[in-house]
C-alpha cells in the first residue's frame, strides 16, 4: 500500500510526534501523583533521560510507545509497508539503545521499569498499571 500523503505532508505529520509529555506519560504521572508519589521529570543527569525519576526509591520509569520501541506481541507495534528497510533499521536502533540505557542505569544501582503505551491506553488500564508501579516502588523501601 502506498502512502497517501506527500513527502512534505508526511514530514510535517512526523515532526508533531512528541518525545516528552506524551499522553501515555501524562496519564501515568497523574495516576501516580494522585497516589501520593512524587518524582522528577526527564532525569537530565541520567542515561536515556528517564520519563519519571523517583530519587527516594532510586527508580526510573520509561514510558515507551509500542510502535517506536517495538512492544513484543502488541498490535500497535506494526511495521510500515513503505520504506520498510529504513523502518526496520530505525526500530532496531531504538531497541538496542533502550537495552543499553537500561543496563547503564542498572549498573549505577537504579531500578528500571518500562511502562508501555498500551498499558495506559484507558483509565482502567492506567489505574492498574499505576497500582503495579506503586507496589514495586513500595517494595524498594523494604
The first five atom37 places (N, CA, C, CB, O) and aatype in JSON, in Angstrom:
{
  "aatype": [20, 20, 20, 20, 20, 20, 20, 20, 20, 20, 20, 20, 20, 20, 20, 20, 20, 20, 20, 20, 20, 20, 20, 20, 20, 20, 20, 20, 20, 20, 20, 20, 20, 20, 20, 20, 20, 20, 20, 20, 20, 20, 20, 20, 20, 20, 20, 20, 20, 20, 20, 20, 20, 20, 20, 20, 20, 20, 20, 20, 20, 20, 20, 20, 20, 20, 20, 20, 20, 20, 20, 20, 20, 20, 20, 20, 20, 20, 20, 20, 20, 20, 20, 20, 20, 20, 20, 20, 20, 20, 20, 20, 20, 20, 20, 20, 20, 20, 20, 20, 20, 20, 20, 20, 20, 20, 20, 20, 20, 20, 20, 20, 20, 20, 20, 20, 20, 20, 20, 20, 20, 20, 20, 20, 20, 20, 20, 20, 20, 20, 20, 20, 20, 20, 20, 20, 20, 20, 20, 20, 20, 20],
  "atom_mask": [
    [1, 1, 1, 1, 1],
    [1, 1, 1, 1, 1],
    [1, 1, 1, 1, 1],
    [1, 1, 1, 1, 1],
    [1, 1, 1, 1, 1],
    [1, 1, 1, 1, 1],
    [1, 1, 1, 1, 1],
    [1, 1, 1, 1, 1],
    [1, 1, 1, 1, 1],
    [1, 1, 1, 1, 1],
    [1, 1, 1, 1, 1],
    [1, 1, 1, 1, 1],
    [1, 1, 1, 1, 1],
    [1, 1, 1, 1, 1],
    [1, 1, 1, 1, 1],
    [1, 1, 1, 1, 1],
    [1, 1, 1, 1, 1],
    [1, 1, 1, 1, 1],
    [1, 1, 1, 1, 1],
    [1, 1, 1, 1, 1],
    [1, 1, 1, 1, 1],
    [1, 1, 1, 1, 1],
    [1, 1, 1, 1, 1],
    [1, 1, 1, 1, 1],
    [1, 1, 1, 1, 1],
    [1, 1, 1, 1, 1],
    [1, 1, 1, 1, 1],
    [1, 1, 1, 1, 1],
    [1, 1, 1, 1, 1],
    [1, 1, 1, 1, 1],
    [1, 1, 1, 1, 1],
    [1, 1, 1, 1, 1],
    [1, 1, 1, 1, 1],
    [1, 1, 1, 1, 1],
    [1, 1, 1, 1, 1],
    [1, 1, 1, 1, 1],
    [1, 1, 1, 1, 1],
    [1, 1, 1, 1, 1],
    [1, 1, 1, 1, 1],
    [1, 1, 1, 1, 1],
    [1, 1, 1, 1, 1],
    [1, 1, 1, 1, 1],
    [1, 1, 1, 1, 1],
    [1, 1, 1, 1, 1],
    [1, 1, 1, 1, 1],
    [1, 1, 1, 1, 1],
    [1, 1, 1, 1, 1],
    [1, 1, 1, 1, 1],
    [1, 1, 1, 1, 1],
    [1, 1, 1, 1, 1],
    [1, 1, 1, 1, 1],
    [1, 1, 1, 1, 1],
    [1, 1, 1, 1, 1],
    [1, 1, 1, 1, 1],
    [1, 1, 1, 1, 1],
    [1, 1, 1, 1, 1],
    [1, 1, 1, 1, 1],
    [1, 1, 1, 1, 1],
    [1, 1, 1, 1, 1],
    [1, 1, 1, 1, 1],
    [1, 1, 1, 1, 1],
    [1, 1, 1, 1, 1],
    [1, 1, 1, 1, 1],
    [1, 1, 1, 1, 1],
    [1, 1, 1, 1, 1],
    [1, 1, 1, 1, 1],
    [1, 1, 1, 1, 1],
    [1, 1, 1, 1, 1],
    [1, 1, 1, 1, 1],
    [1, 1, 1, 1, 1],
    [1, 1, 1, 1, 1],
    [1, 1, 1, 1, 1],
    [1, 1, 1, 1, 1],
    [1, 1, 1, 1, 1],
    [1, 1, 1, 1, 1],
    [1, 1, 1, 1, 1],
    [1, 1, 1, 1, 1],
    [1, 1, 1, 1, 1],
    [1, 1, 1, 1, 1],
    [1, 1, 1, 1, 1],
    [1, 1, 1, 1, 1],
    [1, 1, 1, 1, 1],
    [1, 1, 1, 1, 1],
    [1, 1, 1, 1, 1],
    [1, 1, 1, 1, 1],
    [1, 1, 1, 1, 1],
    [1, 1, 1, 1, 1],
    [1, 1, 1, 1, 1],
    [1, 1, 1, 1, 1],
    [1, 1, 1, 1, 1],
    [1, 1, 1, 1, 1],
    [1, 1, 1, 1, 1],
    [1, 1, 1, 1, 1],
    [1, 1, 1, 1, 1],
    [1, 1, 1, 1, 1],
    [1, 1, 1, 1, 1],
    [1, 1, 1, 1, 1],
    [1, 1, 1, 1, 1],
    [1, 1, 1, 1, 1],
    [1, 1, 1, 1, 1],
    [1, 1, 1, 1, 1],
    [1, 1, 1, 1, 1],
    [1, 1, 1, 1, 1],
    [1, 1, 1, 1, 1],
    [1, 1, 1, 1, 1],
    [1, 1, 1, 1, 1],
    [1, 1, 1, 1, 1],
    [1, 1, 1, 1, 1],
    [1, 1, 1, 1, 1],
    [1, 1, 1, 1, 1],
    [1, 1, 1, 1, 1],
    [1, 1, 1, 1, 1],
    [1, 1, 1, 1, 1],
    [1, 1, 1, 1, 1],
    [1, 1, 1, 1, 1],
    [1, 1, 1, 1, 1],
    [1, 1, 1, 1, 1],
    [1, 1, 1, 1, 1],
    [1, 1, 1, 1, 1],
    [1, 1, 1, 1, 1],
    [1, 1, 1, 1, 1],
    [1, 1, 1, 1, 1],
    [1, 1, 1, 1, 1],
    [1, 1, 1, 1, 1],
    [1, 1, 1, 1, 1],
    [1, 1, 1, 1, 1],
    [1, 1, 1, 1, 1],
    [1, 1, 1, 1, 1],
    [1, 1, 1, 1, 1],
    [1, 1, 1, 1, 1],
    [1, 1, 1, 1, 1],
    [1, 1, 1, 1, 1],
    [1, 1, 1, 1, 1],
    [1, 1, 1, 1, 1],
    [1, 1, 1, 1, 1],
    [1, 1, 1, 1, 1],
    [1, 1, 1, 1, 1],
    [1, 1, 1, 1, 1],
    [1, 1, 1, 1, 1],
    [1, 1, 1, 1, 1],
    [1, 1, 1, 1, 1],
    [1, 1, 1, 1, 1]
  ],
  "atom_positions": [
    [[0.85, -1.18, 0.0], [0.0, 0.0, 0.0], [0.89, 1.24, 0.0], [-0.96, 0.0, 1.23], [1.83, 1.34, 0.78]],
    [[0.58, 2.16, -0.87], [1.38, 3.37, -0.97], [0.9, 4.4, 0.03], [1.34, 3.94, -2.4], [-0.25, 4.38, 0.48]],
    [[1.81, 5.29, 0.37], [1.49, 6.36, 1.31], [0.55, 7.36, 0.63], [2.79, 7.07, 1.81], [0.81, 7.8, -0.49]],
    [[-0.52, 7.71, 1.31], [-1.48, 8.64, 0.72], [-1.11, 10.09, 0.97], [-2.87, 8.36, 1.27], [-1.82, 11.0, 0.52]],
    [[-0.02, 10.33, 1.68], [0.46, 11.7, 1.93], [1.7, 11.97, 1.1], [0.76, 11.9, 3.44], [2.46, 11.06, 0.78]],
    [[1.89, 13.23, 0.75], [3.11, 13.61, 0.05], [4.27, 13.57, 1.05], [2.97, 15.04, -0.6], [4.03, 13.6, 2.26]],
    [[5.5, 13.51, 0.57], [6.64, 13.52, 1.5], [6.64, 14.73, 2.44], [7.93, 13.49, 0.71], [6.99, 14.6, 3.61]],
    [[6.24, 15.89, 1.94], [6.2, 17.09, 2.79], [5.12, 16.95, 3.87], [5.94, 18.34, 1.93], [5.35, 17.31, 5.03]],
    [[3.96, 16.44, 3.48], [2.88, 16.24, 4.46], [3.28, 15.19, 5.5], [1.58, 15.82, 3.75], [3.01, 15.36, 6.69]],
    [[3.91, 14.11, 5.05], [4.35, 13.06, 5.97], [5.39, 13.62, 6.94], [4.94, 11.85, 5.19], [5.35, 13.34, 8.14]],
    [[6.31, 14.42, 6.42], [7.35, 15.03, 7.26], [6.73, 15.93, 8.32], [8.34, 15.83, 6.39], [7.13, 15.91, 9.48]],
    [[5.75, 16.73, 7.92], [5.08, 17.62, 8.86], [4.35, 16.81, 9.94], [4.09, 18.54, 8.13], [4.41, 17.16, 11.12]],
    [[3.68, 15.75, 9.53], [2.97, 14.9, 10.48], [3.94, 14.24, 11.47], [2.16, 13.82, 9.73], [3.69, 14.23, 12.67]],
    [[5.03, 13.7, 10.96], [6.01, 13.02, 11.81], [6.69, 14.01, 12.77], [7.07, 12.31, 10.96], [7.05, 13.63, 13.88]],
    [[6.86, 15.24, 12.35], [7.52, 16.24, 13.22], [6.67, 16.59, 14.44], [7.83, 17.51, 12.42], [7.18, 17.13, 15.42]],
    [[5.39, 16.27, 14.38], [4.5, 16.59, 15.5], [4.49, 15.51, 16.59], [3.08, 16.79, 14.98], [3.85, 15.67, 17.63]],
    [[5.2, 14.41, 16.35], [5.27, 13.34, 17.34], [6.2, 13.78, 18.45], [5.76, 12.0, 16.7], [7.36, 14.13, 18.22]],
    [[5.67, 13.76, 19.66], [6.41, 14.28, 20.8], [7.35, 13.23, 21.39], [5.44, 14.77, 21.87], [7.12, 12.02, 21.28]],
    [[8.41, 13.72, 22.01], [9.33, 12.84, 22.72], [9.11, 12.94, 24.22], [10.77, 13.19, 22.38], [9.46, 12.02, 24.96]],
    [[8.53, 14.05, 24.65], [8.28, 14.28, 26.08], [6.81, 14.65, 26.25], [9.21, 15.42, 26.65], [6.13, 15.09, 25.32]],
    [[6.34, 14.44, 27.47], [4.97, 14.85, 27.83], [3.92, 14.27, 26.89], [4.87, 16.37, 27.83], [2.99, 14.97, 26.48]],
    [[4.07, 13.01, 26.56], [3.09, 12.34, 25.71], [1.84, 12.01, 26.53], [3.71, 11.04, 25.09], [1.88, 12.04, 27.76]],
    [[0.76, 11.69, 25.86], [-0.48, 11.34, 26.57], [-0.29, 10.16, 27.52], [-1.58, 11.03, 25.57], [-0.73, 10.22, 28.67]],
    [[0.37, 9.06, 27.06], [0.57, 7.95, 28.0], [1.39, 8.35, 29.22], [1.24, 6.79, 27.28], [1.1, 7.93, 30.34]],
    [[2.42, 9.15, 29.01], [3.27, 9.6, 30.11], [2.47, 10.46, 31.09], [4.47, 10.4, 29.57], [2.57, 10.26, 32.3]],
    [[1.71, 11.38, 30.59], [0.92, 12.26, 31.46], [-0.14, 11.46, 32.22], [0.24, 13.38, 30.63], [-0.38, 11.74, 33.4]],
    [[-0.75, 10.49, 31.57], [-1.76, 9.66, 32.26], [-1.12, 8.93, 33.44], [-2.38, 8.64, 31.28], [-1.7, 8.91, 34.53]],
    [[0.05, 8.34, 33.23], [0.73, 7.64, 34.32], [1.15, 8.61, 35.41], [1.95, 6.88, 33.8], [1.01, 8.31, 36.6]],
    [[1.68, 9.77, 35.03], [2.09, 10.77, 36.01], [0.92, 11.19, 36.89], [2.69, 12.01, 35.31], [1.05, 11.27, 38.12]],
    [[-0.21, 11.45, 36.29], [-1.39, 11.88, 37.07], [-1.83, 10.8, 38.05], [-2.55, 12.23, 36.13], [-2.14, 11.08, 39.21]],
    [[-1.84, 9.56, 37.58], [-2.27, 8.45, 38.44], [-1.31, 8.28, 39.61], [-2.38, 7.15, 37.64], [-1.75, 8.12, 40.75]],
    [[-0.01, 8.3, 39.35], [0.96, 8.13, 40.43], [0.96, 9.32, 41.39], [2.36, 7.93, 39.85], [1.08, 9.14, 42.6]],
    [[0.82, 10.51, 40.85], [0.75, 11.7, 41.7], [-0.48, 11.62, 42.6], [0.7, 12.99, 40.84], [-0.41, 11.97, 43.78]],
    [[-1.58, 11.16, 42.07], [-2.8, 11.0, 42.85], [-2.65, 9.98, 43.98], [-3.94, 10.59, 41.96], [-3.37, 10.03, 44.97]],
    [[-1.7, 9.06, 43.81], [-1.42, 8.06, 44.85], [-0.39, 8.57, 45.86], [-0.93, 6.76, 44.22], [-0.02, 7.85, 46.79]],
    [[0.06, 9.8, 45.67], [0.98, 10.4, 46.63], [2.45, 10.28, 46.27], [0.78, 9.78, 47.96], [3.31, 10.66, 47.06]],
    [[2.76, 9.76, 45.09], [4.16, 9.62, 44.69], [4.64, 10.91, 44.05], [4.34, 8.44, 43.72], [3.94, 11.54, 43.27]],
    [[5.87, 11.3, 44.42], [6.5, 12.49, 43.85], [7.72, 12.05, 43.07], [6.88, 13.52, 44.96], [8.39, 11.09, 43.44]],
    [[8.0, 12.74, 41.99], [9.02, 12.32, 41.06], [9.62, 13.52, 40.36], [8.46, 11.33, 40.04], [9.1, 14.63, 40.44]],
    [[10.7, 13.28, 39.68], [11.31, 14.27, 38.81], [11.03, 13.84, 37.38], [12.87, 14.41, 39.08], [10.86, 12.66, 37.09]],
    [[10.97, 14.82, 36.5], [10.7, 14.53, 35.09], [11.99, 14.55, 34.28], [9.7, 15.53, 34.52], [12.85, 15.4, 34.48]],
    [[12.1, 13.61, 33.36], [13.15, 13.59, 32.35], [14.53, 13.78, 32.97], [12.89, 14.68, 31.31], [15.21, 14.76, 32.68]],
    [[14.93, 12.83, 33.82], [16.18, 12.89, 34.55], [17.38, 13.25, 33.7], [16.43, 11.59, 35.22], [18.0, 12.38, 33.09]],
    [[17.69, 14.53, 33.64], [18.73, 15.05, 32.75], [20.1, 14.45, 33.03], [18.8, 16.54, 32.87], [20.88, 14.28, 32.09]],
    [[20.41, 14.14, 34.27], [21.74, 13.63, 34.59], [21.86, 12.13, 34.46], [22.1, 14.02, 35.97], [22.92, 11.57, 34.74]],
    [[20.82, 11.47, 34.03], [20.82, 10.01, 33.94], [20.86, 9.55, 32.48], [19.58, 9.43, 34.65], [20.35, 10.24, 31.6]],
    [[21.46, 8.37, 32.24], [21.45, 7.84, 30.87], [20.02, 7.67, 30.35], [22.19, 6.49, 30.81], [19.16, 7.14, 31.05]],
    [[19.79, 8.13, 29.14], [18.49, 7.96, 28.5], [17.42, 8.92, 28.97], [18.02, 6.59, 28.71], [16.31, 8.9, 28.44]],
    [[17.71, 9.76, 29.94], [16.74, 10.72, 30.48], [15.38, 10.06, 30.74], [16.58, 11.89, 29.51], [14.42, 10.33, 30.01]],
    [[15.28, 9.21, 31.75], [14.01, 8.52, 32.02], [12.85, 9.5, 32.16], [14.13, 7.66, 33.3], [13.04, 10.63, 32.61]],
    [[11.67, 9.06, 31.78], [10.49, 9.93, 31.83], [10.13, 10.32, 33.25], [9.31, 9.24, 31.17], [9.8, 11.48, 33.52]],
    [[10.19, 9.37, 34.17], [9.91, 9.62, 35.58], [11.07, 9.09, 36.41], [8.56, 8.95, 36.01], [11.52, 7.96, 36.22]],
    [[11.54, 9.91, 37.32], [12.65, 9.51, 38.19], [12.19, 9.68, 39.64], [13.95, 10.36, 37.9], [11.71, 10.74, 40.04]],
    [[12.36, 8.62, 40.41], [12.0, 8.61, 41.82], [13.28, 8.5, 42.64], [11.01, 7.42, 42.16], [13.7, 7.39, 42.99]],
    [[13.94, 9.64, 42.94], [15.22, 9.59, 43.65], [15.13, 8.88, 45.0], [15.74, 11.01, 43.86], [16.06, 8.17, 45.39]],
    [[14.02, 9.05, 45.7], [13.83, 8.42, 47.01], [13.93, 6.9, 46.93], [12.48, 8.83, 47.59], [14.42, 6.26, 47.86]],
    [[13.46, 6.34, 45.83], [13.45, 4.89, 45.64], [14.6, 4.42, 44.74], [12.11, 4.45, 45.06], [14.79, 3.23, 44.53]],
    [[15.34, 5.37, 44.21], [16.38, 5.11, 43.19], [15.78, 4.25, 42.08], [17.62, 4.4, 43.83], [16.3, 3.2, 41.71]],
    [[14.66, 4.74, 41.56], [13.93, 4.05, 40.5], [13.68, 5.01, 39.33], [12.59, 3.47, 41.03], [13.49, 6.21, 39.52]],
    [[13.68, 4.45, 38.14], [13.42, 5.23, 36.93], [12.39, 4.49, 36.08], [14.73, 5.48, 36.12], [12.4, 3.26, 35.99]],
    [[11.51, 5.26, 35.47], [10.48, 4.68, 34.61], [10.56, 5.3, 33.23], [9.06, 4.89, 35.23], [10.64, 6.52, 33.07]],
    [[10.54, 4.44, 32.24], [10.42, 4.87, 30.85], [9.0, 4.54, 30.4], [11.49, 4.2, 29.92], [8.53, 3.42, 30.61]],
    [[8.32, 5.5, 29.79], [7.01, 5.24, 29.2], [7.25, 5.16, 27.69], [5.94, 6.39, 29.57], [7.44, 6.17, 27.02]],
    [[7.25, 3.94, 27.19], [7.59, 3.69, 25.79], [6.35, 3.58, 24.92], [8.42, 2.43, 25.67], [5.35, 2.99, 25.31]],
    [[6.45, 4.16, 23.74], [5.43, 3.96, 22.72], [5.61, 2.58, 22.11], [5.5, 5.07, 21.63], [6.72, 2.2, 21.75]],
    [[4.55, 1.84, 22.0], [4.62, 0.46, 21.49], [5.19, 0.41, 20.07], [3.23, -0.19, 21.52], [5.96, -0.48, 19.74]],
    [[4.81, 1.36, 19.23], [5.26, 1.4, 17.84], [6.76, 1.67, 17.77], [4.49, 2.46, 17.05], [7.49, 0.93, 17.12]],
    [[7.22, 2.72, 18.43], [8.6, 3.17, 18.31], [9.59, 2.24, 19.01], [8.73, 4.55, 18.87], [10.73, 2.1, 18.56]],
    [[9.17, 1.62, 20.1], [10.09, 0.8, 20.89], [9.81, -0.69, 20.76], [10.0, 1.2, 22.35], [10.4, -1.5, 21.47]],
    [[8.9, -1.07, 19.84], [8.66, -2.45, 19.44], [8.19, -3.34, 20.58], [9.9, -3.04, 18.85], [8.84, -4.32, 20.93]],
    [[7.06, -3.0, 21.15], [6.48, -3.81, 22.21], [6.11, -5.17, 21.64], [5.24, -3.12, 22.84], [5.23, -5.29, 20.79]],
    [[6.8, -6.2, 22.12], [6.62, -7.55, 21.6], [5.19, -8.04, 21.81], [7.61, -8.5, 22.28], [4.65, -7.96, 22.91]],
    [[4.59, -8.54, 20.75], [3.24, -9.09, 20.81], [2.12, -8.06, 20.83], [3.13, -9.93, 22.01], [0.95, -8.43, 20.94]],
    [[2.45, -6.8, 20.71], [1.42, -5.74, 20.74], [0.99, -5.4, 19.32], [1.96, -4.45, 21.47], [1.83, -5.29, 18.42]],
    [[-0.31, -5.24, 19.12], [-0.81, -4.95, 17.77], [-0.51, -3.51, 17.33], [-2.31, -5.2, 17.7], [-0.72, -3.17, 16.17]],
    [[-0.03, -2.67, 18.23], [0.36, -1.3, 17.85], [1.73, -1.31, 17.19], [0.37, -0.38, 19.09], [2.04, -0.42, 16.39]],
    [[2.55, -2.31, 17.51], [3.93, -2.38, 17.02], [3.99, -2.98, 15.61], [4.8, -3.21, 17.98], [4.59, -4.04, 15.41]],
    [[3.37, -2.31, 14.67], [3.38, -2.78, 13.29], [4.58, -2.19, 12.55], [2.06, -2.4, 12.57], [5.19, -1.22, 13.01]],
    [[4.92, -2.78, 11.44], [6.0, -2.26, 10.61], [5.38, -1.67, 9.34], [7.04, -3.38, 10.26], [4.61, -2.34, 8.65]],
    [[5.71, -0.41, 9.04], [5.16, 0.21, 7.84], [5.51, -0.58, 6.58], [5.67, 1.65, 7.7], [6.59, -1.17, 6.48]],
    [[4.6, -0.58, 5.63], [4.79, -1.34, 4.4], [5.64, -0.58, 3.37], [3.45, -1.69, 3.79], [6.22, -1.18, 2.48]],
    [[5.7, 0.74, 3.51], [6.55, 1.51, 2.59], [7.86, 1.86, 3.31], [5.82, 2.81, 2.1], [7.87, 2.13, 4.51]],
    [[8.92, 1.84, 2.56], [10.26, 2.17, 3.07], [10.63, 1.26, 4.25], [10.32, 3.65, 3.5], [11.24, 1.71, 5.22]],
    [[10.28, 0.0, 4.14], [10.45, -0.97, 5.23], [11.9, -1.09, 5.72], [9.98, -2.32, 4.78], [12.1, -1.12, 6.94]],
    [[12.91, -1.15, 4.86], [14.28, -1.27, 5.37], [14.67, -0.12, 6.31], [15.27, -1.33, 4.21], [15.34, -0.34, 7.32]],
    [[14.24, 1.09, 5.96], [14.51, 2.24, 6.82], [13.9, 2.04, 8.2], [13.97, 3.53, 6.18], [14.55, 2.26, 9.21]],
    [[12.64, 1.62, 8.23], [11.94, 1.47, 9.5], [12.51, 0.34, 10.34], [10.46, 1.22, 9.26], [12.65, 0.47, 11.55]],
    [[12.86, -0.76, 9.7], [13.43, -1.89, 10.44], [14.74, -1.46, 11.1], [13.68, -3.1, 9.49], [14.98, -1.76, 12.27]],
    [[15.58, -0.74, 10.36], [16.85, -0.25, 10.92], [16.59, 0.72, 12.08], [17.7, 0.43, 9.83], [17.25, 0.65, 13.12]],
    [[15.64, 1.62, 11.88], [15.32, 2.6, 12.93], [14.83, 1.9, 14.2], [14.25, 3.59, 12.44], [15.27, 2.23, 15.3]],
    [[13.93, 0.94, 14.04], [13.41, 0.22, 15.21], [14.51, -0.57, 15.91], [12.28, -0.73, 14.79], [14.56, -0.6, 17.14]],
    [[15.4, -1.2, 15.13], [16.5, -1.96, 15.74], [17.4, -1.04, 16.56], [17.32, -2.68, 14.65], [17.84, -1.41, 17.65]],
    [[17.67, 0.15, 16.04], [18.5, 1.11, 16.78], [17.8, 1.54, 18.07], [18.8, 2.35, 15.91], [18.45, 1.67, 19.11]],
    [[16.49, 1.76, 18.0], [15.75, 2.15, 19.2], [15.83, 1.07, 20.27], [14.27, 2.44, 18.85], [16.1, 1.36, 21.44]],
    [[15.6, -0.18, 19.88], [15.61, -1.29, 20.83], [17.01, -1.48, 21.42], [15.13, -2.6, 20.14], [17.15, -1.72, 22.61]],
    [[18.04, -1.38, 20.58], [19.42, -1.5, 21.05], [19.74, -0.4, 22.05], [20.41, -1.45, 19.86], [20.33, -0.66, 23.1]],
    [[19.34, 0.82, 21.73], [19.59, 1.95, 22.64], [18.84, 1.74, 23.96], [19.15, 3.28, 21.98], [19.4, 2.0, 25.03]],
    [[17.59, 1.28, 23.89], [16.82, 1.04, 25.12], [17.55, 0.04, 26.02], [15.41, 0.51, 24.78], [17.67, 0.27, 27.22]],
    [[18.03, -1.05, 25.44], [18.74, -2.07, 26.23], [20.0, -1.5, 26.85], [19.09, -3.29, 25.36], [20.31, -1.76, 28.02]],
    [[20.75, -0.72, 26.06], [21.99, -0.13, 26.56], [21.73, 0.84, 27.71], [22.71, 0.6, 25.42], [22.43, 0.81, 28.72]],
    [[20.73, 1.68, 27.57], [20.4, 2.67, 28.6], [19.93, 1.98, 29.88], [19.32, 3.64, 28.09], [20.33, 2.38, 30.98]],
    [[19.09, 0.97, 29.75], [18.61, 0.24, 30.93], [19.79, -0.42, 31.65], [17.56, -0.84, 30.53], [19.86, -0.38, 32.88]],
    [[20.7, -1.01, 30.9], [21.88, -1.64, 31.51], [22.74, -0.62, 32.24], [22.71, -2.37, 30.45], [23.24, -0.88, 33.33]],
    [[22.92, 0.56, 31.63], [23.72, 1.61, 32.27], [23.08, 2.06, 33.58], [23.88, 2.81, 31.32], [23.78, 2.24, 34.58]],
    [[21.78, 2.24, 33.58], [21.09, 2.66, 34.81], [21.21, 1.58, 35.89], [19.61, 2.96, 34.52], [21.45, 1.89, 37.06]],
    [[21.04, 0.33, 35.5], [21.13, -0.76, 36.47], [22.54, -0.87, 37.03], [20.72, -2.08, 35.82], [22.72, -1.18, 38.21]],
    [[23.55, -0.62, 36.21], [24.94, -0.63, 36.68], [25.17, 0.47, 37.72], [25.91, -0.45, 35.5], [26.0, 0.32, 38.61]],
    [[24.42, 1.55, 37.61], [24.53, 2.66, 38.57], [23.65, 2.42, 39.8], [24.14, 3.97, 37.9], [23.57, 3.28, 40.67]],
    [[22.99, 1.27, 39.87], [22.2, 0.93, 41.03], [20.73, 1.34, 40.97], [22.81, 1.53, 42.21], [20.04, 1.29, 41.99]],
    [[20.26, 1.73, 39.82], [18.87, 2.15, 39.66], [17.99, 0.95, 39.33], [18.74, 3.22, 38.57], [18.41, 0.03, 38.62]],
    [[16.78, 0.97, 39.83], [15.75, 0.02, 39.42], [15.03, 0.66, 38.24], [14.76, -0.34, 40.61], [14.57, 1.8, 38.33]],
    [[14.92, -0.06, 37.15], [14.33, 0.49, 35.92], [13.04, -0.26, 35.6], [15.32, 0.39, 34.72], [13.01, -1.49, 35.62]],
    [[12.0, 0.5, 35.32], [10.73, -0.08, 34.89], [10.35, 0.52, 33.54], [9.61, 0.19, 35.96], [10.62, 1.69, 33.25]],
    [[9.72, -0.29, 32.72], [9.21, 0.18, 31.43], [7.7, 0.02, 31.45], [9.86, -0.61, 30.23], [7.18, -1.06, 31.7]],
    [[7.01, 1.11, 31.17], [5.56, 1.08, 31.03], [5.27, 1.33, 29.55], [4.84, 2.17, 31.96], [5.77, 2.28, 28.96]],
    [[4.47, 0.45, 28.98], [4.15, 0.54, 27.56], [2.89, 1.37, 27.34], [3.98, -0.86, 26.96], [1.99, 1.39, 28.18]],
    [[2.85, 2.02, 26.21], [1.71, 2.86, 25.81], [0.39, 2.11, 25.94], [1.9, 3.33, 24.37], [-0.6, 2.69, 26.39]],
    [[0.35, 0.85, 25.55], [-0.9, 0.09, 25.61], [-1.33, -0.22, 27.04], [-0.75, -1.21, 24.83], [-2.48, -0.57, 27.28]],
    [[-0.41, -0.08, 28.0], [-0.75, -0.32, 29.41], [-1.43, 0.88, 30.05], [0.51, -0.68, 30.19], [-1.94, 0.79, 31.17]],
    [[-1.43, 2.01, 29.35], [-2.08, 3.21, 29.87], [-3.0, 3.81, 28.81], [-1.02, 4.26, 30.32], [-3.15, 5.03, 28.72]],
    [[-3.62, 2.94, 28.02], [-4.45, 3.4, 26.91], [-5.85, 3.83, 27.32], [-4.54, 2.32, 25.89], [-6.54, 4.51, 26.55]],
    [[-6.28, 3.45, 28.52], [-7.58, 3.92, 29.02], [-7.48, 4.05, 30.54], [-8.75, 2.94, 28.61], [-6.48, 3.63, 31.13]],
    [[-8.49, 4.61, 31.16], [-8.44, 4.9, 32.61], [-8.27, 3.64, 33.45], [-9.7, 5.63, 33.04], [-7.52, 3.65, 34.42]],
    [[-8.95, 2.58, 33.09], [-8.87, 1.33, 33.86], [-7.46, 0.76, 33.81], [-9.88, 0.3, 33.32], [-6.89, 0.39, 34.84]],
    [[-6.89, 0.67, 32.6], [-5.54, 0.14, 32.46], [-4.52, 1.04, 33.16], [-5.18, -0.01, 30.98], [-3.57, 0.56, 33.77]],
    [[-4.72, 2.35, 33.07], [-3.8, 3.29, 33.71], [-3.8, 3.09, 35.22], [-4.17, 4.74, 33.35], [-2.74, 3.05, 35.84]],
    [[-4.97, 2.97, 35.81], [-5.05, 2.78, 37.27], [-4.38, 1.47, 37.68], [-6.52, 2.78, 37.74], [-3.66, 1.44, 38.68]],
    [[-4.6, 0.4, 36.93], [-3.97, -0.88, 37.26], [-2.45, -0.79, 37.13], [-4.52, -1.99, 36.35], [-1.72, -1.28, 37.99]],
    [[-1.99, -0.17, 36.06], [-0.55, -0.02, 35.85], [0.07, 0.84, 36.96], [-0.26, 0.61, 34.47], [1.14, 0.53, 37.47]],
    [[-0.62, 1.91, 37.33], [-0.13, 2.77, 38.41], [-0.06, 1.99, 39.72], [-1.03, 4.01, 38.57], [0.9, 2.15, 40.48]],
    [[-1.06, 1.15, 39.99], [-1.02, 0.33, 41.22], [0.16, -0.64, 41.18], [-2.35, -0.46, 41.38], [0.83, -0.84, 42.19]],
    [[0.41, -1.22, 40.02], [1.55, -2.15, 39.88], [2.88, -1.41, 40.12], [1.54, -2.8, 38.48], [3.75, -1.91, 40.82]],
    [[3.01, -0.24, 39.53], [4.23, 0.55, 39.7], [4.38, 0.96, 41.17], [4.21, 1.81, 38.79], [5.47, 0.87, 41.73]],
    [[3.29, 1.4, 41.79], [3.32, 1.8, 43.2], [3.76, 0.64, 44.08], [1.94, 2.32, 43.65], [4.55, 0.82, 45.0]],
    [[3.26, -0.54, 43.79], [3.64, -1.72, 44.56], [5.13, -2.0, 44.44], [2.83, -2.94, 44.1], [5.8, -2.3, 45.43]],
    [[5.66, -1.9, 43.22], [7.1, -2.12, 43.01], [7.92, -1.06, 43.72], [7.44, -2.13, 41.5], [8.96, -1.36, 44.3]],
    [[7.46, 0.19, 43.68], [8.2, 1.25, 44.35], [8.22, 1.03, 45.87], [7.58, 2.63, 44.01], [9.25, 1.17, 46.52]],
    [[7.06, 0.68, 46.41], [7.0, 0.44, 47.86], [7.89, -0.71, 48.27], [5.57, 0.16, 48.28], [8.48, -0.69, 49.36]],
    [[8.0, -1.72, 47.43], [8.83, -2.89, 47.78], [10.31, -2.5, 47.81], [8.61, -4.06, 46.75], [11.11, -3.17, 48.45]],
    [[10.69, -1.43, 47.13], [12.08, -0.97, 47.13], [12.47, -0.34, 48.47], [12.31, 0.03, 46.0], [13.66, -0.25, 48.79]],
    [[11.49, 0.1, 49.24], [11.77, 0.76, 50.53], [12.01, -0.25, 51.64], [10.62, 1.68, 50.91], [12.49, 0.12, 52.71]],
    [[11.7, -1.51, 51.41], [11.85, -2.51, 52.48], [13.26, -2.94, 52.63], [10.98, -3.72, 52.22], [13.56, -3.78, 53.48]]
  ]
}
